[in-house]
Amino acid sequence: MTVADNSLQRALQVLDVPEDFNAYETTDDSELVVRLEQWRQKAYGVLAELRQQLQDREELALEEKVAVVAAVAQFSGGGAWATESTHALAEETLKPYANGDVQLVEAILNECVRPIFRSNLHPKVNASTGRVLPRSAGGTSAYQDHYEGQVWKRHPGVLNVIDWCVTCIEGTAYERIWHLVIPPIMTLLDDYETKYKLRGVQIVSHLLENAPGELLRRTGIGGLFYSSFKTCLTFLRTAETPALIRSVVPASLLLVEKTTLPASTERFDQLWGVLGEGIIDTVWTYGFEEAESVRATLDVLPDVIRALGIGCSRYLKALVLQLVHPLVPGPENPDTAFQLASVCALVVLMEECAPRMQKWKGTILDGVCRRWVNLVESGVADEYDARALKKALRDTCEVLARVCPSVAKEEYCRLLELDEQMFRPLVALGADEA
């Protein structure tokens, strides 16, 4: 792209993010770190000067807008190359252009993004239409070929440019840029490195907020997203796994909501896929030793349960046992925050599957009582997390009495007979906390 103003062109060239930032967080090369830190400081100064230039100028030509936005948008999202100050400055600089100008976004994607990804076209996406191909281009070795070269990884800032473009477009305007934005997004989603998968999921989440569900269905991209999201949950032992889980599960729920009809068989099947195949059969089964990954599933589980409602009954046994198990005292107990997340998810499960809780009331009450006694007798009940957990356990007993009224007259009475001082604050509804 040609920019007539030489001073503007020089500033934009300086803002091109160096490839070395790909290694910024893992390198042991102190000289490299110093060099990149100097670049970050220089970039902030150049960006400040650029903003002043733009304020002093009249309306830019389209080609100049494209060059400016493509350069500045590199700092609008995450990345080691952008300090908080640089990020804030970039956001302010981009405000005049974030008005849904489809012509501008189309030009940025076509001239600044598409060439970078051209050598790594996704084998399942038609690059001319943004539709799913009936069969993978390139045959059986297509995906392996897709991973070779990967020129786009030499341009770390381009991912933020894609994200900026996605957030600026609304509704039917996506029709015009679909073929430009879907191929690079799918390349990110299906990359073998989880950090790129995570960035891809984040970008898709922004796309799903505005893209029409009908377009996702008609082009087949909704199904491709769903498949890629499920694959994300199989990457269990990387530093990005917990963040990936916390991003991909909500994105999956939003995708299902936008591409299926309420209460339809298709919707339940896809939600069951997220819960059953994704969380229970994959993360909990094969990643049970990865505490942070399991904890991440607990954080997103309440929304999955609410989306399925009574449909969670299909996996009720696995859910109850998984959520109660952390409460039972043992030599390798998870931390209090983990237990609190389990209890919060358990409460939502009881509320959504109230008609099925009678069978599980004993299992739930046993785990809750064991953890309560352990908290009281351990002498740490006054710590902040412990107090929060005690309240959550009391809330659990209150909800259990509401969905299974018999426990208040039977099990709770027996607990009070056994040790009123210990259990009254737990099961005597309305009692003061101990």
Secondary structure, DSSP 8 states (H G I E B T S, - for coil): ---S-HHHHHHHHHTS--GGGGGTTT---HHHHHHHHHHHHHHHHHHHHHHHHHHHS----HHHHHHHHHHHGGGSS--TT--HHHHHHHHHHHGGG-S--HHHHHHHIIIIIHHHHGGG--TTB-TTT--B-SS-TTGGGHHHHHTSS-GGGG-TTHHHHHHHHHHH--GGGHHHHHHHHHHHHHHHHT-SSHHHHHHHHHHHHHHHHHS-HHHHHHHSHHHHHHHHHHHHTT--SSTTHHHHHHHHHHHHHHHHHHHS-TT-HHHHHHHHIIIIIIIIIIIIHHSTT-HHHHHHHHHHHHHHHHHHGGGGGGGHHHHHHHHHGGGS--TT---HHHHHHHHHHHHHHHHHTGGGGGGGHHHHHHHHHHHHHHHHHHT-TTSHHHHHHHHHHHHHHHHHHHHSTHHHHTHHHHHHHHHHHHHHHHHSTT----
